[in-house]
Amino acid sequence: MGKVTGFMEFDRISEQNLPPQERLKNYKEFVLHLTDDEAKKQGARCMDCGIPFC
């Protein structure tokens, strides 16, 4: 479980995607993952409630 009030303190951040024109240039992954700091903040939002992807 993260911080009890973490879901109120930190806004949800979704992973971003590369623009379609950039995706056409290669076969690499197009999802831009969160940085380590962003992932830690998102983990602090968790209340272990059992609802996936909240």
mmCIF entry with sequence, helices, sheets and N, C-alpha, C, O atoms, coordinates in Angstrom:
data_MODEL
# 
_entry.id   MODEL 
# 
_entity.id                         1 
_entity.type                       polymer 
_entity.pdbx_number_of_molecules   1 
# 
_entity_poly.entity_id                      1 
_entity_poly.type                           'polypeptide(L)' 
_entity_poly.nstd_linkage                   no 
_entity_poly.nstd_monomer                   no 
_entity_poly.pdbx_seq_one_letter_code       MGKVTGFMEFDRISEQNLPPQERLKNYKEFVLHLTDDEAKKQGARCMDCGIPFC 
_entity_poly.pdbx_seq_one_letter_code_can   MGKVTGFMEFDRISEQNLPPQERLKNYKEFVLHLTDDEAKKQGARCMDCGIPFC 
_entity_poly.pdbx_strand_id                 A 
# 
loop_
_entity_poly_seq.entity_id 
_entity_poly_seq.num 
_entity_poly_seq.mon_id 
_entity_poly_seq.hetero 
1 1  MET n 
1 2  GLY n 
1 3  LYS n 
1 4  VAL n 
1 5  THR n 
1 6  GLY n 
1 7  PHE n 
1 8  MET n 
1 9  GLU n 
1 10 PHE n 
1 11 ASP n 
1 12 ARG n 
1 13 ILE n 
1 14 SER n 
1 15 GLU n 
1 16 GLN n 
1 17 ASN n 
1 18 LEU n 
1 19 PRO n 
1 20 PRO n 
1 21 GLN n 
1 22 GLU n 
1 23 ARG n 
1 24 LEU n 
1 25 LYS n 
1 26 ASN n 
1 27 TYR n 
1 28 LYS n 
1 29 GLU n 
1 30 PHE n 
1 31 VAL n 
1 32 LEU n 
1 33 HIS n 
1 34 LEU n 
1 35 THR n 
1 36 ASP n 
1 37 ASP n 
1 38 GLU n 
1 39 ALA n 
1 40 LYS n 
1 41 LYS n 
1 42 GLN n 
1 43 GLY n 
1 44 ALA n 
1 45 ARG n 
1 46 CYS n 
1 47 MET n 
1 48 ASP n 
1 49 CYS n 
1 50 GLY n 
1 51 ILE n 
1 52 PRO n 
1 53 PHE n 
1 54 CYS n 
# 
_struct_asym.id          A 
_struct_asym.entity_id   1 
# 
loop_
_struct_conf.conf_type_id 
_struct_conf.id 
_struct_conf.pdbx_PDB_helix_id 
_struct_conf.beg_label_comp_id 
_struct_conf.beg_label_asym_id 
_struct_conf.beg_label_seq_id 
_struct_conf.pdbx_beg_PDB_ins_code 
_struct_conf.end_label_comp_id 
_struct_conf.end_label_asym_id 
_struct_conf.end_label_seq_id 
_struct_conf.pdbx_end_PDB_ins_code 
_struct_conf.beg_auth_comp_id 
_struct_conf.beg_auth_asym_id 
_struct_conf.beg_auth_seq_id 
_struct_conf.end_auth_comp_id 
_struct_conf.end_auth_asym_id 
_struct_conf.end_auth_seq_id 
_struct_conf.pdbx_PDB_helix_class 
_struct_conf.details 
_struct_conf.pdbx_PDB_helix_length 
HELX_P HELX_P1 AA1 GLY A 6  ? GLU A 9  ? GLY A 6  GLU A 9  1 ? 4 
HELX_P HELX_P2 AA2 PRO A 20 ? ARG A 23 ? PRO A 20 ARG A 23 1 ? 4 
HELX_P HELX_P3 AA3 ASP A 36 ? ALA A 44 ? ASP A 36 ALA A 44 1 ? 9 
# 
_struct_conf_type.id          HELX_P 
_struct_conf_type.criteria    ? 
_struct_conf_type.reference   ? 
# 
_struct_sheet.id               AA1 
_struct_sheet.type             ? 
_struct_sheet.number_strands   2 
_struct_sheet.details          ? 
# 
_struct_sheet_order.sheet_id     AA1 
_struct_sheet_order.range_id_1   1 
_struct_sheet_order.range_id_2   2 
_struct_sheet_order.offset       ? 
_struct_sheet_order.sense        anti-parallel 
# 
loop_
_struct_sheet_range.sheet_id 
_struct_sheet_range.id 
_struct_sheet_range.beg_label_comp_id 
_struct_sheet_range.beg_label_asym_id 
_struct_sheet_range.beg_label_seq_id 
_struct_sheet_range.pdbx_beg_PDB_ins_code 
_struct_sheet_range.end_label_comp_id 
_struct_sheet_range.end_label_asym_id 
_struct_sheet_range.end_label_seq_id 
_struct_sheet_range.pdbx_end_PDB_ins_code 
_struct_sheet_range.beg_auth_comp_id 
_struct_sheet_range.beg_auth_asym_id 
_struct_sheet_range.beg_auth_seq_id 
_struct_sheet_range.end_auth_comp_id 
_struct_sheet_range.end_auth_asym_id 
_struct_sheet_range.end_auth_seq_id 
AA1 1 GLN A 16 ? ASN A 17 ? GLN A 16 ASN A 17 
AA1 2 VAL A 31 ? LEU A 32 ? VAL A 31 LEU A 32 
# 
loop_
_atom_site.group_PDB 
_atom_site.id 
_atom_site.type_symbol 
_atom_site.label_atom_id 
_atom_site.label_alt_id 
_atom_site.label_comp_id 
_atom_site.label_asym_id 
_atom_site.label_entity_id 
_atom_site.label_seq_id 
_atom_site.pdbx_PDB_ins_code 
_atom_site.Cartn_x 
_atom_site.Cartn_y 
_atom_site.Cartn_z 
_atom_site.occupancy 
_atom_site.B_iso_or_equiv 
_atom_site.pdbx_formal_charge 
_atom_site.auth_seq_id 
_atom_site.auth_comp_id 
_atom_site.auth_asym_id 
_atom_site.auth_atom_id 
_atom_site.pdbx_PDB_model_num 
ATOM 1   N N  . MET A 1 1  ? 0.842  -1.181 0.000   1.00 0.00 ? 1  MET A N  1 
ATOM 2   C CA . MET A 1 1  ? 0.000  0.000  0.000   1.00 0.00 ? 1  MET A CA 1 
ATOM 3   C C  . MET A 1 1  ? 0.880  1.235  0.000   1.00 0.00 ? 1  MET A C  1 
ATOM 4   O O  . MET A 1 1  ? 1.915  1.268  0.665   1.00 0.00 ? 1  MET A O  1 
ATOM 5   N N  . GLY A 1 2  ? 0.474  2.238  -0.738  1.00 0.00 ? 2  GLY A N  1 
ATOM 6   C CA . GLY A 1 2  ? 1.194  3.505  -0.785  1.00 0.00 ? 2  GLY A CA 1 
ATOM 7   C C  . GLY A 1 2  ? 0.772  4.395  0.372   1.00 0.00 ? 2  GLY A C  1 
ATOM 8   O O  . GLY A 1 2  ? 0.420  3.915  1.450   1.00 0.00 ? 2  GLY A O  1 
ATOM 9   N N  . LYS A 1 3  ? 0.813  5.700  0.131   1.00 0.00 ? 3  LYS A N  1 
ATOM 10  C CA . LYS A 1 3  ? 0.371  6.641  1.161   1.00 0.00 ? 3  LYS A CA 1 
ATOM 11  C C  . LYS A 1 3  ? -1.149 6.593  1.267   1.00 0.00 ? 3  LYS A C  1 
ATOM 12  O O  . LYS A 1 3  ? -1.838 6.462  0.256   1.00 0.00 ? 3  LYS A O  1 
ATOM 13  N N  . VAL A 1 4  ? -1.665 6.696  2.466   1.00 0.00 ? 4  VAL A N  1 
ATOM 14  C CA . VAL A 1 4  ? -3.113 6.650  2.674   1.00 0.00 ? 4  VAL A CA 1 
ATOM 15  C C  . VAL A 1 4  ? -3.803 7.791  1.937   1.00 0.00 ? 4  VAL A C  1 
ATOM 16  O O  . VAL A 1 4  ? -4.893 7.603  1.397   1.00 0.00 ? 4  VAL A O  1 
ATOM 17  N N  . THR A 1 5  ? -3.193 8.963  1.907   1.00 0.00 ? 5  THR A N  1 
ATOM 18  C CA . THR A 1 5  ? -3.787 10.118 1.222   1.00 0.00 ? 5  THR A CA 1 
ATOM 19  C C  . THR A 1 5  ? -3.142 10.373 -0.135  1.00 0.00 ? 5  THR A C  1 
ATOM 20  O O  . THR A 1 5  ? -3.362 11.426 -0.733  1.00 0.00 ? 5  THR A O  1 
ATOM 21  N N  . GLY A 1 6  ? -2.343 9.418  -0.633  1.00 0.00 ? 6  GLY A N  1 
ATOM 22  C CA . GLY A 1 6  ? -1.625 9.605  -1.893  1.00 0.00 ? 6  GLY A CA 1 
ATOM 23  C C  . GLY A 1 6  ? -2.533 9.861  -3.080  1.00 0.00 ? 6  GLY A C  1 
ATOM 24  O O  . GLY A 1 6  ? -2.199 10.656 -3.958  1.00 0.00 ? 6  GLY A O  1 
ATOM 25  N N  . PHE A 1 7  ? -3.688 9.188  -3.116  1.00 0.00 ? 7  PHE A N  1 
ATOM 26  C CA . PHE A 1 7  ? -4.594 9.382  -4.249  1.00 0.00 ? 7  PHE A CA 1 
ATOM 27  C C  . PHE A 1 7  ? -5.160 10.791 -4.295  1.00 0.00 ? 7  PHE A C  1 
ATOM 28  O O  . PHE A 1 7  ? -5.596 11.248 -5.351  1.00 0.00 ? 7  PHE A O  1 
ATOM 29  N N  . MET A 1 8  ? -5.161 11.489 -3.158  1.00 0.00 ? 8  MET A N  1 
ATOM 30  C CA . MET A 1 8  ? -5.634 12.874 -3.133  1.00 0.00 ? 8  MET A CA 1 
ATOM 31  C C  . MET A 1 8  ? -4.496 13.851 -3.430  1.00 0.00 ? 8  MET A C  1 
ATOM 32  O O  . MET A 1 8  ? -4.734 14.937 -3.957  1.00 0.00 ? 8  MET A O  1 
ATOM 33  N N  . GLU A 1 9  ? -3.276 13.476 -3.100  1.00 0.00 ? 9  GLU A N  1 
ATOM 34  C CA . GLU A 1 9  ? -2.128 14.361 -3.269  1.00 0.00 ? 9  GLU A CA 1 
ATOM 35  C C  . GLU A 1 9  ? -1.566 14.352 -4.687  1.00 0.00 ? 9  GLU A C  1 
ATOM 36  O O  . GLU A 1 9  ? -1.107 15.383 -5.178  1.00 0.00 ? 9  GLU A O  1 
ATOM 37  N N  . PHE A 1 10 ? -1.600 13.194 -5.347  1.00 0.00 ? 10 PHE A N  1 
ATOM 38  C CA . PHE A 1 10 ? -0.977 13.049 -6.658  1.00 0.00 ? 10 PHE A CA 1 
ATOM 39  C C  . PHE A 1 10 ? -2.036 12.756 -7.707  1.00 0.00 ? 10 PHE A C  1 
ATOM 40  O O  . PHE A 1 10 ? -2.857 11.855 -7.531  1.00 0.00 ? 10 PHE A O  1 
ATOM 41  N N  . ASP A 1 11 ? -2.020 13.513 -8.797  1.00 0.00 ? 11 ASP A N  1 
ATOM 42  C CA . ASP A 1 11 ? -2.936 13.256 -9.906  1.00 0.00 ? 11 ASP A CA 1 
ATOM 43  C C  . ASP A 1 11 ? -2.491 12.013 -10.661 1.00 0.00 ? 11 ASP A C  1 
ATOM 44  O O  . ASP A 1 11 ? -1.309 11.666 -10.670 1.00 0.00 ? 11 ASP A O  1 
ATOM 45  N N  . ARG A 1 12 ? -3.449 11.348 -11.294 1.00 0.00 ? 12 ARG A N  1 
ATOM 46  C CA . ARG A 1 12 ? -3.129 10.174 -12.098 1.00 0.00 ? 12 ARG A CA 1 
ATOM 47  C C  . ARG A 1 12 ? -2.398 10.622 -13.356 1.00 0.00 ? 12 ARG A C  1 
ATOM 48  O O  . ARG A 1 12 ? -2.807 11.575 -14.019 1.00 0.00 ? 12 ARG A O  1 
ATOM 49  N N  . ILE A 1 13 ? -1.322 9.930  -13.674 1.00 0.00 ? 13 ILE A N  1 
ATOM 50  C CA . ILE A 1 13 ? -0.553 10.202 -14.887 1.00 0.00 ? 13 ILE A CA 1 
ATOM 51  C C  . ILE A 1 13 ? -0.628 8.954  -15.758 1.00 0.00 ? 13 ILE A C  1 
ATOM 52  O O  . ILE A 1 13 ? -0.251 7.868  -15.317 1.00 0.00 ? 13 ILE A O  1 
ATOM 53  N N  . SER A 1 14 ? -1.105 9.095  -16.974 1.00 0.00 ? 14 SER A N  1 
ATOM 54  C CA . SER A 1 14 ? -1.166 7.973  -17.903 1.00 0.00 ? 14 SER A CA 1 
ATOM 55  C C  . SER A 1 14 ? 0.058  7.980  -18.798 1.00 0.00 ? 14 SER A C  1 
ATOM 56  O O  . SER A 1 14 ? 0.656  9.026  -19.050 1.00 0.00 ? 14 SER A O  1 
ATOM 57  N N  . GLU A 1 15 ? 0.425  6.790  -19.276 1.00 0.00 ? 15 GLU A N  1 
ATOM 58  C CA . GLU A 1 15 ? 1.527  6.710  -20.216 1.00 0.00 ? 15 GLU A CA 1 
ATOM 59  C C  . GLU A 1 15 ? 1.105  7.370  -21.522 1.00 0.00 ? 15 GLU A C  1 
ATOM 60  O O  . GLU A 1 15 ? -0.055 7.289  -21.925 1.00 0.00 ? 15 GLU A O  1 
ATOM 61  N N  . GLN A 1 16 ? 2.049  8.016  -22.170 1.00 0.00 ? 16 GLN A N  1 
ATOM 62  C CA . GLN A 1 16 ? 1.784  8.703  -23.426 1.00 0.00 ? 16 GLN A CA 1 
ATOM 63  C C  . GLN A 1 16 ? 2.191  7.810  -24.597 1.00 0.00 ? 16 GLN A C  1 
ATOM 64  O O  . GLN A 1 16 ? 2.994  6.892  -24.431 1.00 0.00 ? 16 GLN A O  1 
ATOM 65  N N  . ASN A 1 17 ? 1.638  8.080  -25.779 1.00 0.00 ? 17 ASN A N  1 
ATOM 66  C CA . ASN A 1 17 ? 1.989  7.356  -26.998 1.00 0.00 ? 17 ASN A CA 1 
ATOM 67  C C  . ASN A 1 17 ? 2.703  8.288  -27.959 1.00 0.00 ? 17 ASN A C  1 
ATOM 68  O O  . ASN A 1 17 ? 2.467  9.497  -27.967 1.00 0.00 ? 17 ASN A O  1 
ATOM 69  N N  . LEU A 1 18 ? 3.585  7.706  -28.775 1.00 0.00 ? 18 LEU A N  1 
ATOM 70  C CA . LEU A 1 18 ? 4.215  8.493  -29.829 1.00 0.00 ? 18 LEU A CA 1 
ATOM 71  C C  . LEU A 1 18 ? 3.154  8.889  -30.848 1.00 0.00 ? 18 LEU A C  1 
ATOM 72  O O  . LEU A 1 18 ? 2.187  8.152  -31.043 1.00 0.00 ? 18 LEU A O  1 
ATOM 73  N N  . PRO A 1 19 ? 3.313  10.032 -31.498 1.00 0.00 ? 19 PRO A N  1 
ATOM 74  C CA . PRO A 1 19 ? 2.365  10.417 -32.539 1.00 0.00 ? 19 PRO A CA 1 
ATOM 75  C C  . PRO A 1 19 ? 2.394  9.401  -33.693 1.00 0.00 ? 19 PRO A C  1 
ATOM 76  O O  . PRO A 1 19 ? 3.435  8.796  -33.950 1.00 0.00 ? 19 PRO A O  1 
ATOM 77  N N  . PRO A 1 20 ? 1.273  9.209  -34.383 1.00 0.00 ? 20 PRO A N  1 
ATOM 78  C CA . PRO A 1 20 ? 1.213  8.227  -35.475 1.00 0.00 ? 20 PRO A CA 1 
ATOM 79  C C  . PRO A 1 20 ? 2.293  8.413  -36.538 1.00 0.00 ? 20 PRO A C  1 
ATOM 80  O O  . PRO A 1 20 ? 2.823  7.425  -37.046 1.00 0.00 ? 20 PRO A O  1 
ATOM 81  N N  . GLN A 1 21 ? 2.628  9.642  -36.881 1.00 0.00 ? 21 GLN A N  1 
ATOM 82  C CA . GLN A 1 21 ? 3.653  9.858  -37.907 1.00 0.00 ? 21 GLN A CA 1 
ATOM 83  C C  . GLN A 1 21 ? 5.018  9.335  -37.468 1.00 0.00 ? 21 GLN A C  1 
ATOM 84  O O  . GLN A 1 21 ? 5.802  8.880  -38.301 1.00 0.00 ? 21 GLN A O  1 
ATOM 85  N N  . GLU A 1 22 ? 5.306  9.395  -36.181 1.00 0.00 ? 22 GLU A N  1 
ATOM 86  C CA . GLU A 1 22 ? 6.566  8.853  -35.658 1.00 0.00 ? 22 GLU A CA 1 
ATOM 87  C C  . GLU A 1 22 ? 6.536  7.325  -35.659 1.00 0.00 ? 22 GLU A C  1 
ATOM 88  O O  . GLU A 1 22 ? 7.560  6.682  -35.889 1.00 0.00 ? 22 GLU A O  1 
ATOM 89  N N  . ARG A 1 23 ? 5.377  6.753  -35.407 1.00 0.00 ? 23 ARG A N  1 
ATOM 90  C CA . ARG A 1 23 ? 5.246  5.292  -35.359 1.00 0.00 ? 23 ARG A CA 1 
ATOM 91  C C  . ARG A 1 23 ? 5.497  4.662  -36.720 1.00 0.00 ? 23 ARG A C  1 
ATOM 92  O O  . ARG A 1 23 ? 5.985  3.535  -36.806 1.00 0.00 ? 23 ARG A O  1 
ATOM 93  N N  . LEU A 1 24 ? 5.163  5.388  -37.785 1.00 0.00 ? 24 LEU A N  1 
ATOM 94  C CA . LEU A 1 24 ? 5.327  4.846  -39.130 1.00 0.00 ? 24 LEU A CA 1 
ATOM 95  C C  . LEU A 1 24 ? 6.787  4.682  -39.523 1.00 0.00 ? 24 LEU A C  1 
ATOM 96  O O  . LEU A 1 24 ? 7.090  3.954  -40.469 1.00 0.00 ? 24 LEU A O  1 
ATOM 97  N N  . LYS A 1 25 ? 7.692  5.339  -38.822 1.00 0.00 ? 25 LYS A N  1 
ATOM 98  C CA . LYS A 1 25 ? 9.106  5.336  -39.200 1.00 0.00 ? 25 LYS A CA 1 
ATOM 99  C C  . LYS A 1 25 ? 9.867  4.106  -38.713 1.00 0.00 ? 25 LYS A C  1 
ATOM 100 O O  . LYS A 1 25 ? 10.952 3.821  -39.220 1.00 0.00 ? 25 LYS A O  1 
ATOM 101 N N  . ASN A 1 26 ? 9.322  3.366  -37.738 1.00 0.00 ? 26 ASN A N  1 
ATOM 102 C CA . ASN A 1 26 ? 10.052 2.212  -37.206 1.00 0.00 ? 26 ASN A CA 1 
ATOM 103 C C  . ASN A 1 26 ? 9.083  1.229  -36.552 1.00 0.00 ? 26 ASN A C  1 
ATOM 104 O O  . ASN A 1 26 ? 7.873  1.456  -36.512 1.00 0.00 ? 26 ASN A O  1 
ATOM 105 N N  . TYR A 1 27 ? 9.633  0.154  -36.051 1.00 0.00 ? 27 TYR A N  1 
ATOM 106 C CA . TYR A 1 27 ? 8.827  -0.876 -35.393 1.00 0.00 ? 27 TYR A CA 1 
ATOM 107 C C  . TYR A 1 27 ? 9.090  -0.915 -33.893 1.00 0.00 ? 27 TYR A C  1 
ATOM 108 O O  . TYR A 1 27 ? 8.835  -1.927 -33.240 1.00 0.00 ? 27 TYR A O  1 
ATOM 109 N N  . LYS A 1 28 ? 9.589  0.167  -33.358 1.00 0.00 ? 28 LYS A N  1 
ATOM 110 C CA . LYS A 1 28 ? 9.887  0.229  -31.935 1.00 0.00 ? 28 LYS A CA 1 
ATOM 111 C C  . LYS A 1 28 ? 8.600  0.415  -31.133 1.00 0.00 ? 28 LYS A C  1 
ATOM 112 O O  . LYS A 1 28 ? 7.537  0.709  -31.680 1.00 0.00 ? 28 LYS A O  1 
ATOM 113 N N  . GLU A 1 29 ? 8.731  0.233  -29.828 1.00 0.00 ? 29 GLU A N  1 
ATOM 114 C CA . GLU A 1 29 ? 7.595  0.427  -28.941 1.00 0.00 ? 29 GLU A CA 1 
ATOM 115 C C  . GLU A 1 29 ? 7.128  1.883  -29.011 1.00 0.00 ? 29 GLU A C  1 
ATOM 116 O O  . GLU A 1 29 ? 7.954  2.795  -29.033 1.00 0.00 ? 29 GLU A O  1 
ATOM 117 N N  . PHE A 1 30 ? 5.814  2.107  -29.047 1.00 0.00 ? 30 PHE A N  1 
ATOM 118 C CA . PHE A 1 30 ? 5.312  3.472  -29.191 1.00 0.00 ? 30 PHE A CA 1 
ATOM 119 C C  . PHE A 1 30 ? 4.729  4.035  -27.904 1.00 0.00 ? 30 PHE A C  1 
ATOM 120 O O  . PHE A 1 30 ? 4.272  5.178  -27.886 1.00 0.00 ? 30 PHE A O  1 
ATOM 121 N N  . VAL A 1 31 ? 4.735  3.259  -26.833 1.00 0.00 ? 31 VAL A N  1 
ATOM 122 C CA . VAL A 1 31 ? 4.265  3.747  -25.540 1.00 0.00 ? 31 VAL A CA 1 
ATOM 123 C C  . VAL A 1 31 ? 5.450  4.350  -24.804 1.00 0.00 ? 31 VAL A C  1 
ATOM 124 O O  . VAL A 1 31 ? 6.471  3.689  -24.613 1.00 0.00 ? 31 VAL A O  1 
ATOM 125 N N  . LEU A 1 32 ? 5.315  5.598  -24.391 1.00 0.00 ? 32 LEU A N  1 
ATOM 126 C CA . LEU A 1 32 ? 6.367  6.274  -23.641 1.00 0.00 ? 32 LEU A CA 1 
ATOM 127 C C  . LEU A 1 32 ? 6.109  6.023  -22.164 1.00 0.00 ? 32 LEU A C  1 
ATOM 128 O O  . LEU A 1 32 ? 5.125  6.509  -21.607 1.00 0.00 ? 32 LEU A O  1 
ATOM 129 N N  . HIS A 1 33 ? 6.986  5.270  -21.539 1.00 0.00 ? 33 HIS A N  1 
ATOM 130 C CA . HIS A 1 33 ? 6.785  4.868  -20.148 1.00 0.00 ? 33 HIS A CA 1 
ATOM 131 C C  . HIS A 1 33 ? 7.079  6.013  -19.188 1.00 0.00 ? 33 HIS A C  1 
ATOM 132 O O  . HIS A 1 33 ? 7.765  6.975  -19.534 1.00 0.00 ? 33 HIS A O  1 
ATOM 133 N N  . LEU A 1 34 ? 6.554  5.890  -17.992 1.00 0.00 ? 34 LEU A N  1 
ATOM 134 C CA . LEU A 1 34 ? 6.778  6.886  -16.948 1.00 0.00 ? 34 LEU A CA 1 
ATOM 135 C C  . LEU A 1 34 ? 8.229  6.840  -16.487 1.00 0.00 ? 34 LEU A C  1 
ATOM 136 O O  . LEU A 1 34 ? 8.878  5.795  -16.547 1.00 0.00 ? 34 LEU A O  1 
ATOM 137 N N  . THR A 1 35 ? 8.729  7.977  -16.029 1.00 0.00 ? 35 THR A N  1 
ATOM 138 C CA . THR A 1 35 ? 10.057 8.006  -15.433 1.00 0.00 ? 35 THR A CA 1 
ATOM 139 C C  . THR A 1 35 ? 9.986  7.318  -14.069 1.00 0.00 ? 35 THR A C  1 
ATOM 140 O O  . THR A 1 35 ? 8.895  7.061  -13.559 1.00 0.00 ? 35 THR A O  1 
ATOM 141 N N  . ASP A 1 36 ? 11.128 7.024  -13.486 1.00 0.00 ? 36 ASP A N  1 
ATOM 142 C CA . ASP A 1 36 ? 11.142 6.376  -12.169 1.00 0.00 ? 36 ASP A CA 1 
ATOM 143 C C  . ASP A 1 36 ? 10.432 7.224  -11.119 1.00 0.00 ? 36 ASP A C  1 
ATOM 144 O O  . ASP A 1 36 ? 9.681  6.699  -10.297 1.00 0.00 ? 36 ASP A O  1 
ATOM 145 N N  . ASP A 1 37 ? 10.670 8.535  -11.147 1.00 0.00 ? 37 ASP A N  1 
ATOM 146 C CA . ASP A 1 37 ? 10.021 9.419  -10.170 1.00 0.00 ? 37 ASP A CA 1 
ATOM 147 C C  . ASP A 1 37 ? 8.508  9.442  -10.356 1.00 0.00 ? 37 ASP A C  1 
ATOM 148 O O  . ASP A 1 37 ? 7.759  9.413  -9.379  1.00 0.00 ? 37 ASP A O  1 
ATOM 149 N N  . GLU A 1 38 ? 8.054  9.495  -11.620 1.00 0.00 ? 38 GLU A N  1 
ATOM 150 C CA . GLU A 1 38 ? 6.613  9.486  -11.887 1.00 0.00 ? 38 GLU A CA 1 
ATOM 151 C C  . GLU A 1 38 ? 5.989  8.162  -11.436 1.00 0.00 ? 38 GLU A C  1 
ATOM 152 O O  . GLU A 1 38 ? 4.893  8.149  -10.877 1.00 0.00 ? 38 GLU A O  1 
ATOM 153 N N  . ALA A 1 39 ? 6.687  7.053  -11.678 1.00 0.00 ? 39 ALA A N  1 
ATOM 154 C CA . ALA A 1 39 ? 6.175  5.743  -11.275 1.00 0.00 ? 39 ALA A CA 1 
ATOM 155 C C  . ALA A 1 39 ? 6.074  5.638  -9.752  1.00 0.00 ? 39 ALA A C  1 
ATOM 156 O O  . ALA A 1 39 ? 5.126  5.049  -9.232  1.00 0.00 ? 39 ALA A O  1 
ATOM 157 N N  . LYS A 1 40 ? 7.041  6.205  -9.041  1.00 0.00 ? 40 LYS A N  1 
ATOM 158 C CA . LYS A 1 40 ? 6.988  6.185  -7.577  1.00 0.00 ? 40 LYS A CA 1 
ATOM 159 C C  . LYS A 1 40 ? 5.793  6.981  -7.063  1.00 0.00 ? 40 LYS A C  1 
ATOM 160 O O  . LYS A 1 40 ? 5.122  6.564  -6.119  1.00 0.00 ? 40 LYS A O  1 
ATOM 161 N N  . LYS A 1 41 ? 5.530  8.131  -7.690  1.00 0.00 ? 41 LYS A N  1 
ATOM 162 C CA . LYS A 1 41 ? 4.371  8.933  -7.278  1.00 0.00 ? 41 LYS A CA 1 
ATOM 163 C C  . LYS A 1 41 ? 3.070  8.189  -7.559  1.00 0.00 ? 41 LYS A C  1 
ATOM 164 O O  . LYS A 1 41 ? 2.142  8.226  -6.750  1.00 0.00 ? 41 LYS A O  1 
ATOM 165 N N  . GLN A 1 42 ? 3.003  7.511  -8.707  1.00 0.00 ? 42 GLN A N  1 
ATOM 166 C CA . GLN A 1 42 ? 1.799  6.763  -9.033  1.00 0.00 ? 42 GLN A CA 1 
ATOM 167 C C  . GLN A 1 42 ? 1.618  5.592  -8.074  1.00 0.00 ? 42 GLN A C  1 
ATOM 168 O O  . GLN A 1 42 ? 0.491  5.255  -7.708  1.00 0.00 ? 42 GLN A O  1 
ATOM 169 N N  . GLY A 1 43 ? 2.720  4.973  -7.667  1.00 0.00 ? 43 GLY A N  1 
ATOM 170 C CA . GLY A 1 43 ? 2.652  3.890  -6.686  1.00 0.00 ? 43 GLY A CA 1 
ATOM 171 C C  . GLY A 1 43 ? 2.159  4.378  -5.338  1.00 0.00 ? 43 GLY A C  1 
ATOM 172 O O  . GLY A 1 43 ? 1.510  3.635  -4.602  1.00 0.00 ? 43 GLY A O  1 
ATOM 173 N N  . ALA A 1 44 ? 2.466  5.633  -5.009  1.00 0.00 ? 44 ALA A N  1 
ATOM 174 C CA . ALA A 1 44 ? 2.022  6.208  -3.738  1.00 0.00 ? 44 ALA A CA 1 
ATOM 175 C C  . ALA A 1 44 ? 0.515  6.444  -3.727  1.00 0.00 ? 44 ALA A C  1 
ATOM 176 O O  . ALA A 1 44 ? -0.075 6.615  -2.660  1.00 0.00 ? 44 ALA A O  1 
ATOM 177 N N  . ARG A 1 45 ? -0.114 6.455  -4.901  1.00 0.00 ? 45 ARG A N  1 
ATOM 178 C CA . ARG A 1 45 ? -1.565 6.641  -4.988  1.00 0.00 ? 45 ARG A CA 1 
ATOM 179 C C  . ARG A 1 45 ? -2.324 5.372  -4.593  1.00 0.00 ? 45 ARG A C  1 
ATOM 180 O O  . ARG A 1 45 ? -3.510 5.433  -4.270  1.00 0.00 ? 45 ARG A O  1 
ATOM 181 N N  . CYS A 1 46 ? -1.645 4.229  -4.619  1.00 0.00 ? 46 CYS A N  1 
ATOM 182 C CA . CYS A 1 46 ? -2.308 2.936  -4.419  1.00 0.00 ? 46 CYS A CA 1 
ATOM 183 C C  . CYS A 1 46 ? -2.837 2.782  -2.998  1.00 0.00 ? 46 CYS A C  1 
ATOM 184 O O  . CYS A 1 46 ? -2.118 3.012  -2.026  1.00 0.00 ? 46 CYS A O  1 
ATOM 185 N N  . MET A 1 47 ? -4.105 2.389  -2.892  1.00 0.00 ? 47 MET A N  1 
ATOM 186 C CA . MET A 1 47 ? -4.717 2.109  -1.592  1.00 0.00 ? 47 MET A CA 1 
ATOM 187 C C  . MET A 1 47 ? -4.953 0.616  -1.431  1.00 0.00 ? 47 MET A C  1 
ATOM 188 O O  . MET A 1 47 ? -5.581 0.193  -0.460  1.00 0.00 ? 47 MET A O  1 
ATOM 189 N N  . ASP A 1 48 ? -4.449 -0.209 -2.392  1.00 0.00 ? 48 ASP A N  1 
ATOM 190 C CA . ASP A 1 48 ? -4.614 -1.664 -2.366  1.00 0.00 ? 48 ASP A CA 1 
ATOM 191 C C  . ASP A 1 48 ? -6.090 -2.037 -2.254  1.00 0.00 ? 48 ASP A C  1 
ATOM 192 O O  . ASP A 1 48 ? -6.467 -2.902 -1.462  1.00 0.00 ? 48 ASP A O  1 
ATOM 193 N N  . CYS A 1 49 ? -6.923 -1.367 -3.064  1.00 0.00 ? 49 CYS A N  1 
ATOM 194 C CA . CYS A 1 49 ? -8.371 -1.572 -2.997  1.00 0.00 ? 49 CYS A CA 1 
ATOM 195 C C  . CYS A 1 49 ? -8.848 -2.731 -3.866  1.00 0.00 ? 49 CYS A C  1 
ATOM 196 O O  . CYS A 1 49 ? -9.996 -3.158 -3.745  1.00 0.00 ? 49 CYS A O  1 
ATOM 197 N N  . GLY A 1 50 ? -7.983 -3.247 -4.743  1.00 0.00 ? 50 GLY A N  1 
ATOM 198 C CA . GLY A 1 50 ? -8.374 -4.364 -5.587  1.00 0.00 ? 50 GLY A CA 1 
ATOM 199 C C  . GLY A 1 50 ? -8.936 -3.970 -6.933  1.00 0.00 ? 50 GLY A C  1 
ATOM 200 O O  . GLY A 1 50 ? -9.235 -4.847 -7.744  1.00 0.00 ? 50 GLY A O  1 
ATOM 201 N N  . ILE A 1 51 ? -9.091 -2.683 -7.205  1.00 0.00 ? 51 ILE A N  1 
ATOM 202 C CA . ILE A 1 51 ? -9.585 -2.227 -8.505  1.00 0.00 ? 51 ILE A CA 1 
ATOM 203 C C  . ILE A 1 51 ? -8.377 -2.020 -9.411  1.00 0.00 ? 51 ILE A C  1 
ATOM 204 O O  . ILE A 1 51 ? -7.554 -1.144 -9.143  1.00 0.00 ? 51 ILE A O  1 
ATOM 205 N N  . PRO A 1 52 ? -8.253 -2.817 -10.490 1.00 0.00 ? 52 PRO A N  1 
ATOM 206 C CA . PRO A 1 52 ? -7.078 -2.673 -11.351 1.00 0.00 ? 52 PRO A CA 1 
ATOM 207 C C  . PRO A 1 52 ? -7.128 -1.390 -12.180 1.00 0.00 ? 52 PRO A C  1 
ATOM 208 O O  . PRO A 1 52 ? -8.201 -0.922 -12.561 1.00 0.00 ? 52 PRO A O  1 
ATOM 209 N N  . PHE A 1 53 ? -5.977 -0.844 -12.445 1.00 0.00 ? 53 PHE A N  1 
ATOM 210 C CA . PHE A 1 53 ? -5.791 0.312  -13.330 1.00 0.00 ? 53 PHE A CA 1 
ATOM 211 C C  . PHE A 1 53 ? -6.523 1.565  -12.867 1.00 0.00 ? 53 PHE A C  1 
ATOM 212 O O  . PHE A 1 53 ? -6.930 2.372  -13.702 1.00 0.00 ? 53 PHE A O  1 
ATOM 213 N N  . CYS A 1 54 ? -6.702 1.750  -11.575 1.00 0.00 ? 54 CYS A N  1 
ATOM 214 C CA . CYS A 1 54 ? -7.366 2.969  -11.118 1.00 0.00 ? 54 CYS A CA 1 
ATOM 215 C C  . CYS A 1 54 ? -6.350 4.085  -11.094 1.00 0.00 ? 54 CYS A C  1 
ATOM 216 O O  . CYS A 1 54 ? -6.683 5.216  -10.739 1.00 0.00 ? 54 CYS A O  1 
# 
